[in-house]
Amino acid sequence: MKKVRYYFPYIKLLFYIIVPIFVLLVPIDYFDSGESICLSIVFFDFECYACGMTSAIKHLLHFDFETAFAYNMLSFIVFPILSLMWAGWTYIEIRRLWARHKPNTTTPTQPSAKA
């Protein structure tokens, strides 16, 4: 159990780094086709405010603003907020790992006992 707690911050940081790279590398129309997995559409046949957000953000990343607006106009508000939050989470994890491996120099040295 101790090893899991030791490696968890590394796994989390790796996740924070790999997910944006994956989203950038998949084709622009990867999320555009297929059936919706949104619960509001599946159960109630009603589009919620987040419907099309993934496709819209993907198109925003590729500077296709018209298509992004067509999928979900709120993506222009959500994407900057999400980017800042993601960067903050990554920064916090890097700081935690840095503090863990930083040598502790704040402990005072004991004076030598000379008689």
C-alpha angles and dihedrals in degrees: 000000000000092000091054091054090047096051099037096086090051092050091048092050090048089052091050090053101040100047096062090045090051092049091050094048101048115089117273094246096046094108096036100081133053135053121314118253093194108128093218091059096041097049106024104021088232127124115233126208092265097052109123093013095124093051092043093052091046090054091046090055088057093045093247094141099167094055091043090053090048092054097045128341092201090068089084088064099035098048098061091044092048091047092052092047092049092049090048093051090049091049092050092052092048090050092049092051092045091052091049093056098036112108113248106243098161097082112104118236118239116242115251116254108240121172 
